[in-house]
Amino acid sequence: MTDVVVACGADKAAADPLAASGLAGVYNAPILLVQTDPTRVVVPAATQAALAAIKTATGVKPQIHVVGGPASVTAGQLAVLKGYDKDGVVDRIGGADRYAVAAGVAARMRSVLGAAYPKTALFCNGHDAAFFWNALAAGPIAYTAHYPILLTTKSGVPAVTTAQKGYYTKRYLVGTPVDTYDALKSALPATRIGWKAADGSVYDRVLVARSVVETAAAADWIGYGDAYSLGDYGYANRLADSLVGGAFMGRRGGVLQFTYSATDLDQPRQVAIYGADHPVGWNEDFLVARRDMGLSPDAWILGGTTSIQPAVQTEITRLLGATP
């Protein structure tokens, strides 16, 4: 491991890191987090320890790549990170806004991969925090397949994102008609990865994440052509856990799913609202199907016990038929 991607882990600055998984993938790197506090320099002890451990394990300091401008990762934090960087010069990918940061990440991925850079891109709502989950669900795919994540609003494509469109012959819009309007899908144009509730008005991050998994598996972006046969899949419930966990799962060739809450793997839903194609027990169905197919129970809980409580971990273990 010779590279590390650093981003801000605060929810209020979560937009900048949405595209970070793709960058981590081309560098085969983990994502580490800092906190944003304008009153003091904050580089968490755990992050500093992880950077130091990389040098101990490899014998050299890593190259650090920061995703986000000074509002996400401050100049003071950059100064601290330089002490852990192999050249003492941290590489920052910033921009005027979140859309420019994502475009900058895509440009860097093109530069690193050269002729191997794919002609496929993933587009996600980067404007509304309630829908950031779509980009996070796509994170493992961005890591593994090297598909960049580019950002839109709910109803439009910013100019800096539009300028990127020409690099891609295949475009996928991750989300539902609630978080990214059908008019936006037509404007890109793009194929939607998502689902639509029977009444057309419900957003569900769990079902979007599941759609990402099924689409990626069917298209052979990951795995072996079947969502149930994937070797690894992780569960998260918080933005920061999902960000770093998405890169972790991508590195393992796995995927990311979400629980409904810290205490609930799969809350009951009404088929009348979600449609017959999306029955109650979405996560449970996925886990039980893997068990019944005799597949190894490689599930990961991403985050501490306040993010996903032990009872949910026990439930996942039970559904997989494994011993706690």
TORKOL-4160 file (C-alpha; in steps of 0.2 Angstrom, whole numbers, padded with zeros to 4 digits, m for minus):
324
<pt num="1" X="0000" Y="0000" Z="0000"/>
<pt num="2" X="0008" Y="0016" Z="m0006"/>
<pt num="3" X="m0006" Y="0028" Z="m0007"/>
<pt num="4" X="m0020" Y="0034" Z="0005"/>
<pt num="5" X="m0035" Y="0045" Z="0001"/>
<pt num="6" X="m0040" Y="0057" Z="0015"/>
<pt num="7" X="m0057" Y="0066" Z="0016"/>
<pt num="8" X="m0068" Y="0074" Z="0029"/>
<pt num="9" X="m0079" Y="0063" Z="0039"/>
<pt num="10" X="m0091" Y="0076" Z="0046"/>
<pt num="11" X="m0109" Y="0075" Z="0039"/>
<pt num="12" X="m0110" Y="0093" Z="0035"/>
<pt num="13" X="m0095" Y="0091" Z="0023"/>
<pt num="14" X="m0100" Y="0074" Z="0016"/>
<pt num="15" X="m0103" Y="0081" Z="m0002"/>
<pt num="16" X="m0085" Y="0083" Z="m0006"/>
<pt num="17" X="m0080" Y="0064" Z="m0002"/>
<pt num="18" X="m0094" Y="0057" Z="m0012"/>
<pt num="19" X="m0083" Y="0054" Z="m0027"/>
<pt num="20" X="m0068" Y="0048" Z="m0017"/>
<pt num="21" X="m0071" Y="0029" Z="m0019"/>
<pt num="22" X="m0066" Y="0030" Z="m0037"/>
<pt num="23" X="m0050" Y="0039" Z="m0033"/>
<pt num="24" X="m0046" Y="0026" Z="m0020"/>
<pt num="25" X="m0049" Y="0012" Z="m0032"/>
<pt num="26" X="m0037" Y="0018" Z="m0045"/>
<pt num="27" X="m0023" Y="0020" Z="m0032"/>
<pt num="28" X="m0028" Y="0004" Z="m0023"/>
<pt num="29" X="m0029" Y="0014" Z="m0007"/>
<pt num="30" X="m0040" Y="0015" Z="0009"/>
<pt num="31" X="m0050" Y="0031" Z="0014"/>
<pt num="32" X="m0045" Y="0039" Z="0030"/>
<pt num="33" X="m0055" Y="0053" Z="0038"/>
<pt num="34" X="m0052" Y="0070" Z="0047"/>
<pt num="35" X="m0064" Y="0082" Z="0056"/>
<pt num="36" X="m0068" Y="0099" Z="0051"/>
<pt num="37" X="m0066" Y="0112" Z="0065"/>
<pt num="38" X="m0062" Y="0130" Z="0060"/>
<pt num="39" X="m0056" Y="0134" Z="0078"/>
<pt num="40" X="m0043" Y="0121" Z="0079"/>
<pt num="41" X="m0032" Y="0109" Z="0069"/>
<pt num="42" X="m0040" Y="0091" Z="0070"/>
<pt num="43" X="m0032" Y="0076" Z="0063"/>
<pt num="44" X="m0039" Y="0062" Z="0073"/>
<pt num="45" X="m0027" Y="0051" Z="0083"/>
<pt num="46" X="m0034" Y="0036" Z="0074"/>
<pt num="47" X="m0030" Y="0043" Z="0057"/>
<pt num="48" X="m0012" Y="0048" Z="0062"/>
<pt num="49" X="m0010" Y="0030" Z="0069"/>
<pt num="50" X="m0016" Y="0022" Z="0053"/>
<pt num="51" X="m0004" Y="0033" Z="0043"/>
<pt num="52" X="0011" Y="0029" Z="0054"/>
<pt num="53" X="0006" Y="0010" Z="0054"/>
<pt num="54" X="0007" Y="0010" Z="0035"/>
<pt num="55" X="0025" Y="0017" Z="0036"/>
<pt num="56" X="0029" Y="0003" Z="0048"/>
<pt num="57" X="0022" Y="m0010" Z="0038"/>
<pt num="58" X="0029" Y="m0005" Z="0021"/>
<pt num="59" X="0045" Y="0004" Z="0026"/>
<pt num="60" X="0040" Y="0020" Z="0017"/>
<pt num="61" X="0028" Y="0034" Z="0020"/>
<pt num="62" X="0012" Y="0034" Z="0008"/>
<pt num="63" X="0007" Y="0047" Z="m0004"/>
<pt num="64" X="m0008" Y="0056" Z="0003"/>
<pt num="65" X="m0022" Y="0062" Z="m0009"/>
<pt num="66" X="m0034" Y="0074" Z="m0001"/>
<pt num="67" X="m0052" Y="0075" Z="m0008"/>
<pt num="68" X="m0060" Y="0092" Z="m0005"/>
<pt num="69" X="m0056" Y="0110" Z="m0003"/>
<pt num="70" X="m0050" Y="0120" Z="0012"/>
<pt num="71" X="m0068" Y="0120" Z="0019"/>
<pt num="72" X="m0067" Y="0101" Z="0020"/>
<pt num="73" X="m0049" Y="0098" Z="0024"/>
<pt num="74" X="m0041" Y="0114" Z="0031"/>
<pt num="75" X="m0024" Y="0121" Z="0028"/>
<pt num="76" X="m0019" Y="0117" Z="0046"/>
<pt num="77" X="m0024" Y="0099" Z="0044"/>
<pt num="78" X="m0015" Y="0098" Z="0027"/>
<pt num="79" X="0001" Y="0104" Z="0037"/>
<pt num="80" X="m0001" Y="0089" Z="0049"/>
<pt num="81" X="m0004" Y="0077" Z="0035"/>
<pt num="82" X="0012" Y="0083" Z="0026"/>
<pt num="83" X="0022" Y="0075" Z="0041"/>
<pt num="84" X="0015" Y="0058" Z="0035"/>
<pt num="85" X="0017" Y="0060" Z="0016"/>
<pt num="86" X="0032" Y="0052" Z="0007"/>
<pt num="87" X="0037" Y="0069" Z="m0001"/>
<pt num="88" X="0030" Y="0081" Z="0012"/>
<pt num="89" X="0019" Y="0088" Z="m0001"/>
<pt num="90" X="0000" Y="0082" Z="0000"/>
<pt num="91" X="m0009" Y="0081" Z="m0016"/>
<pt num="92" X="m0026" Y="0090" Z="m0015"/>
<pt num="93" X="m0040" Y="0088" Z="m0027"/>
<pt num="94" X="m0052" Y="0103" Z="m0023"/>
<pt num="95" X="m0063" Y="0114" Z="m0033"/>
<pt num="96" X="m0076" Y="0128" Z="m0032"/>
<pt num="97" X="m0089" Y="0117" Z="m0026"/>
<pt num="98" X="m0094" Y="0098" Z="m0024"/>
<pt num="99" X="m0097" Y="0096" Z="m0042"/>
<pt num="100" X="m0080" Y="0103" Z="m0047"/>
<pt num="101" X="m0072" Y="0091" Z="m0034"/>
<pt num="102" X="m0081" Y="0076" Z="m0042"/>
<pt num="103" X="m0075" Y="0082" Z="m0059"/>
<pt num="104" X="m0058" Y="0084" Z="m0053"/>
<pt num="105" X="m0058" Y="0066" Z="m0046"/>
<pt num="106" X="m0064" Y="0060" Z="m0063"/>
<pt num="107" X="m0050" Y="0069" Z="m0072"/>
<pt num="108" X="m0037" Y="0062" Z="m0060"/>
<pt num="109" X="m0043" Y="0045" Z="m0063"/>
<pt num="110" X="m0042" Y="0047" Z="m0081"/>
<pt num="111" X="m0024" Y="0053" Z="m0079"/>
<pt num="112" X="m0019" Y="0038" Z="m0068"/>
<pt num="113" X="m0027" Y="0025" Z="m0079"/>
<pt num="114" X="m0023" Y="0032" Z="m0096"/>
<pt num="115" X="m0030" Y="0021" Z="m0110"/>
<pt num="116" X="m0037" Y="0009" Z="m0097"/>
<pt num="117" X="m0049" Y="0022" Z="m0091"/>
<pt num="118" X="m0067" Y="0015" Z="m0094"/>
<pt num="119" X="m0080" Y="0024" Z="m0104"/>
<pt num="120" X="m0094" Y="0022" Z="m0091"/>
<pt num="121" X="m0099" Y="0034" Z="m0077"/>
<pt num="122" X="m0111" Y="0035" Z="m0063"/>
<pt num="123" X="m0121" Y="0050" Z="m0059"/>
<pt num="124" X="m0129" Y="0054" Z="m0042"/>
<pt num="125" X="m0138" Y="0068" Z="m0033"/>
<pt num="126" X="m0124" Y="0078" Z="m0024"/>
<pt num="127" X="m0135" Y="0092" Z="m0019"/>
<pt num="128" X="m0147" Y="0085" Z="m0006"/>
<pt num="129" X="m0139" Y="0077" Z="0009"/>
<pt num="130" X="m0154" Y="0065" Z="0011"/>
<pt num="131" X="m0149" Y="0057" Z="m0005"/>
<pt num="132" X="m0131" Y="0055" Z="m0003"/>
<pt num="133" X="m0134" Y="0037" Z="0001"/>
<pt num="134" X="m0135" Y="0034" Z="m0018"/>
<pt num="135" X="m0117" Y="0039" Z="m0021"/>
<pt num="136" X="m0111" Y="0029" Z="m0006"/>
<pt num="137" X="m0120" Y="0014" Z="m0012"/>
<pt num="138" X="m0111" Y="0016" Z="m0029"/>
<pt num="139" X="m0094" Y="0018" Z="m0020"/>
<pt num="140" X="m0088" Y="0000" Z="m0021"/>
<pt num="141" X="m0092" Y="m0001" Z="m0039"/>
<pt num="142" X="m0082" Y="0015" Z="m0042"/>
<pt num="143" X="m0068" Y="0008" Z="m0033"/>
<pt num="144" X="m0068" Y="m0009" Z="m0042"/>
<pt num="145" X="m0073" Y="m0005" Z="m0059"/>
<pt num="146" X="m0065" Y="0012" Z="m0059"/>
<pt num="147" X="m0081" Y="0021" Z="m0064"/>
<pt num="148" X="m0081" Y="0039" Z="m0058"/>
<pt num="149" X="m0095" Y="0046" Z="m0048"/>
<pt num="150" X="m0101" Y="0063" Z="m0055"/>
<pt num="151" X="m0113" Y="0074" Z="m0046"/>
<pt num="152" X="m0130" Y="0082" Z="m0051"/>
<pt num="153" X="m0144" Y="0091" Z="m0043"/>
<pt num="154" X="m0161" Y="0084" Z="m0041"/>
<pt num="155" X="m0167" Y="0092" Z="m0057"/>
<pt num="156" X="m0152" Y="0098" Z="m0067"/>
<pt num="157" X="m0134" Y="0095" Z="m0072"/>
<pt num="158" X="m0121" Y="0108" Z="m0067"/>
<pt num="159" X="m0110" Y="0115" Z="m0081"/>
<pt num="160" X="m0094" Y="0107" Z="m0074"/>
<pt num="161" X="m0103" Y="0090" Z="m0074"/>
<pt num="162" X="m0110" Y="0093" Z="m0091"/>
<pt num="163" X="m0092" Y="0096" Z="m0097"/>
<pt num="164" X="m0087" Y="0078" Z="m0092"/>
<pt num="165" X="m0101" Y="0069" Z="m0101"/>
<pt num="166" X="m0091" Y="0067" Z="m0118"/>
<pt num="167" X="m0079" Y="0056" Z="m0110"/>
<pt num="168" X="m0092" Y="0042" Z="m0107"/>
<pt num="169" X="m0102" Y="0032" Z="m0119"/>
<pt num="170" X="m0112" Y="0023" Z="m0105"/>
<pt num="171" X="m0120" Y="0034" Z="m0092"/>
<pt num="172" X="m0130" Y="0028" Z="m0077"/>
<pt num="173" X="m0140" Y="0038" Z="m0065"/>
<pt num="174" X="m0141" Y="0031" Z="m0048"/>
<pt num="175" X="m0157" Y="0034" Z="m0039"/>
<pt num="176" X="m0176" Y="0035" Z="m0040"/>
<pt num="177" X="m0187" Y="0048" Z="m0049"/>
<pt num="178" X="m0189" Y="0056" Z="m0031"/>
<pt num="179" X="m0171" Y="0061" Z="m0029"/>
<pt num="180" X="m0166" Y="0063" Z="m0048"/>
<pt num="181" X="m0181" Y="0067" Z="m0059"/>
<pt num="182" X="m0184" Y="0058" Z="m0075"/>
<pt num="183" X="m0181" Y="0074" Z="m0085"/>
<pt num="184" X="m0163" Y="0073" Z="m0079"/>
<pt num="185" X="m0161" Y="0055" Z="m0084"/>
<pt num="186" X="m0167" Y="0060" Z="m0102"/>
<pt num="187" X="m0155" Y="0076" Z="m0102"/>
<pt num="188" X="m0139" Y="0066" Z="m0098"/>
<pt num="189" X="m0145" Y="0054" Z="m0106"/>
<pt num="190" X="m0143" Y="0040" Z="m0094"/>
<pt num="191" X="m0149" Y="0023" Z="m0089"/>
<pt num="192" X="m0157" Y="0023" Z="m0072"/>
<pt num="193" X="m0151" Y="0011" Z="m0058"/>
<pt num="194" X="m0165" Y="0012" Z="m0045"/>
<pt num="195" X="m0183" Y="0008" Z="m0043"/>
<pt num="196" X="m0199" Y="0016" Z="m0042"/>
<pt num="197" X="m0212" Y="0014" Z="m0029"/>
<pt num="198" X="m0230" Y="0010" Z="m0034"/>
<pt num="199" X="m0236" Y="0027" Z="m0029"/>
<pt num="200" X="m0220" Y="0035" Z="m0036"/>
<pt num="201" X="m0217" Y="0046" Z="m0021"/>
<pt num="202" X="m0206" Y="0035" Z="m0009"/>
<pt num="203" X="m0187" Y="0036" Z="m0008"/>
<pt num="204" X="m0178" Y="0021" Z="0000"/>
<pt num="205" X="m0159" Y="0020" Z="0002"/>
<pt num="206" X="m0160" Y="0001" Z="0005"/>
<pt num="207" X="m0169" Y="m0002" Z="m0011"/>
<pt num="208" X="m0157" Y="0009" Z="m0021"/>
<pt num="209" X="m0142" Y="0000" Z="m0014"/>
<pt num="210" X="m0150" Y="m0016" Z="m0018"/>
<pt num="211" X="m0153" Y="m0010" Z="m0036"/>
<pt num="212" X="m0135" Y="m0005" Z="m0037"/>
<pt num="213" X="m0129" Y="m0023" Z="m0032"/>
<pt num="214" X="m0141" Y="m0032" Z="m0044"/>
<pt num="215" X="m0136" Y="m0020" Z="m0059"/>
<pt num="216" X="m0118" Y="m0022" Z="m0056"/>
<pt num="217" X="m0118" Y="m0041" Z="m0054"/>
<pt num="218" X="m0129" Y="m0043" Z="m0069"/>
<pt num="219" X="m0117" Y="m0032" Z="m0080"/>
<pt num="220" X="m0102" Y="m0041" Z="m0073"/>
<pt num="221" X="m0095" Y="m0025" Z="m0066"/>
<pt num="222" X="m0092" Y="m0036" Z="m0050"/>
<pt num="223" X="m0094" Y="m0054" Z="m0045"/>
<pt num="224" X="m0099" Y="m0068" Z="m0055"/>
<pt num="225" X="m0115" Y="m0062" Z="m0064"/>
<pt num="226" X="m0127" Y="m0065" Z="m0049"/>
<pt num="227" X="m0130" Y="m0054" Z="m0034"/>
<pt num="228" X="m0132" Y="m0068" Z="m0023"/>
<pt num="229" X="m0115" Y="m0075" Z="m0027"/>
<pt num="230" X="m0105" Y="m0060" Z="m0022"/>
<pt num="231" X="m0091" Y="m0065" Z="m0010"/>
<pt num="232" X="m0092" Y="m0050" Z="0002"/>
<pt num="233" X="m0105" Y="m0037" Z="0007"/>
<pt num="234" X="m0105" Y="m0025" Z="0021"/>
<pt num="235" X="m0119" Y="m0016" Z="0031"/>
<pt num="236" X="m0118" Y="0002" Z="0036"/>
<pt num="237" X="m0130" Y="0015" Z="0044"/>
<pt num="238" X="m0120" Y="0031" Z="0044"/>
<pt num="239" X="m0113" Y="0042" Z="0031"/>
<pt num="240" X="m0094" Y="0042" Z="0037"/>
<pt num="241" X="m0095" Y="0023" Z="0040"/>
<pt num="242" X="m0102" Y="0021" Z="0022"/>
<pt num="243" X="m0089" Y="0032" Z="0014"/>
<pt num="244" X="m0074" Y="0022" Z="0021"/>
<pt num="245" X="m0083" Y="0006" Z="0021"/>
<pt num="246" X="m0088" Y="0008" Z="0002"/>
<pt num="247" X="m0069" Y="0008" Z="m0002"/>
<pt num="248" X="m0066" Y="m0006" Z="0010"/>
<pt num="249" X="m0079" Y="m0017" Z="0001"/>
<pt num="250" X="m0073" Y="m0011" Z="m0016"/>
<pt num="251" X="m0055" Y="m0017" Z="m0012"/>
<pt num="252" X="m0063" Y="m0034" Z="m0007"/>
<pt num="253" X="m0073" Y="m0035" Z="m0023"/>
<pt num="254" X="m0089" Y="m0034" Z="m0013"/>
<pt num="255" X="m0104" Y="m0022" Z="m0011"/>
<pt num="256" X="m0112" Y="m0010" Z="0001"/>
<pt num="257" X="m0130" Y="m0012" Z="0009"/>
<pt num="258" X="m0138" Y="m0001" Z="0022"/>
<pt num="259" X="m0148" Y="m0005" Z="0037"/>
<pt num="260" X="m0164" Y="0005" Z="0041"/>
<pt num="261" X="m0157" Y="0011" Z="0057"/>
<pt num="262" X="m0145" Y="0006" Z="0071"/>
<pt num="263" X="m0157" Y="m0006" Z="0078"/>
<pt num="264" X="m0167" Y="m0012" Z="0063"/>
<pt num="265" X="m0160" Y="m0022" Z="0048"/>
<pt num="266" X="m0175" Y="m0022" Z="0038"/>
<pt num="267" X="m0191" Y="m0012" Z="0044"/>
<pt num="268" X="m0208" Y="m0019" Z="0039"/>
<pt num="269" X="m0215" Y="m0011" Z="0023"/>
<pt num="270" X="m0231" Y="m0012" Z="0014"/>
<pt num="271" X="m0231" Y="m0020" Z="m0004"/>
<pt num="272" X="m0245" Y="m0008" Z="m0008"/>
<pt num="273" X="m0233" Y="0007" Z="m0006"/>
<pt num="274" X="m0217" Y="m0001" Z="m0013"/>
<pt num="275" X="m0224" Y="m0013" Z="m0027"/>
<pt num="276" X="m0225" Y="m0031" Z="m0028"/>
<pt num="277" X="m0207" Y="m0032" Z="m0036"/>
<pt num="278" X="m0200" Y="m0026" Z="m0019"/>
<pt num="279" X="m0208" Y="m0036" Z="m0005"/>
<pt num="280" X="m0205" Y="m0035" Z="0013"/>
<pt num="281" X="m0189" Y="m0043" Z="0020"/>
<pt num="282" X="m0177" Y="m0036" Z="0007"/>
<pt num="283" X="m0161" Y="m0038" Z="0017"/>
<pt num="284" X="m0167" Y="m0053" Z="0025"/>
<pt num="285" X="m0171" Y="m0061" Z="0009"/>
<pt num="286" X="m0154" Y="m0057" Z="0002"/>
<pt num="287" X="m0145" Y="m0065" Z="0017"/>
<pt num="288" X="m0157" Y="m0081" Z="0018"/>
<pt num="289" X="m0155" Y="m0084" Z="m0001"/>
<pt num="290" X="m0136" Y="m0084" Z="0001"/>
<pt num="291" X="m0137" Y="m0096" Z="0016"/>
<pt num="292" X="m0149" Y="m0108" Z="0006"/>
<pt num="293" X="m0137" Y="m0108" Z="m0009"/>
<pt num="294" X="m0123" Y="m0114" Z="0002"/>
<pt num="295" X="m0113" Y="m0098" Z="0000"/>
<pt num="296" X="m0100" Y="m0093" Z="0013"/>
<pt num="297" X="m0106" Y="m0080" Z="0026"/>
<pt num="298" X="m0095" Y="m0066" Z="0022"/>
<pt num="299" X="m0104" Y="m0051" Z="0029"/>
<pt num="300" X="m0096" Y="m0036" Z="0037"/>
<pt num="301" X="m0103" Y="m0023" Z="0050"/>
<pt num="302" X="m0096" Y="m0006" Z="0045"/>
<pt num="303" X="m0096" Y="0005" Z="0061"/>
<pt num="304" X="m0096" Y="0004" Z="0079"/>
<pt num="305" X="m0110" Y="m0002" Z="0091"/>
<pt num="306" X="m0119" Y="0015" Z="0091"/>
<pt num="307" X="m0120" Y="0014" Z="0072"/>
<pt num="308" X="m0126" Y="m0003" Z="0071"/>
<pt num="309" X="m0131" Y="m0011" Z="0087"/>
<pt num="310" X="m0126" Y="m0029" Z="0092"/>
<pt num="311" X="m0144" Y="m0035" Z="0090"/>
<pt num="312" X="m0143" Y="m0032" Z="0071"/>
<pt num="313" X="m0126" Y="m0040" Z="0070"/>
<pt num="314" X="m0134" Y="m0056" Z="0079"/>
<pt num="315" X="m0149" Y="m0055" Z="0067"/>
<pt num="316" X="m0137" Y="m0055" Z="0051"/>
<pt num="317" X="m0127" Y="m0070" Z="0059"/>
<pt num="318" X="m0143" Y="m0079" Z="0062"/>
<pt num="319" X="m0150" Y="m0077" Z="0044"/>
<pt num="320" X="m0134" Y="m0082" Z="0037"/>
<pt num="321" X="m0134" Y="m0098" Z="0048"/>
<pt num="322" X="m0117" Y="m0094" Z="0055"/>
<pt num="323" X="m0112" Y="m0096" Z="0073"/>
<pt num="324" X="m0111" Y="m0079" Z="0082"/>
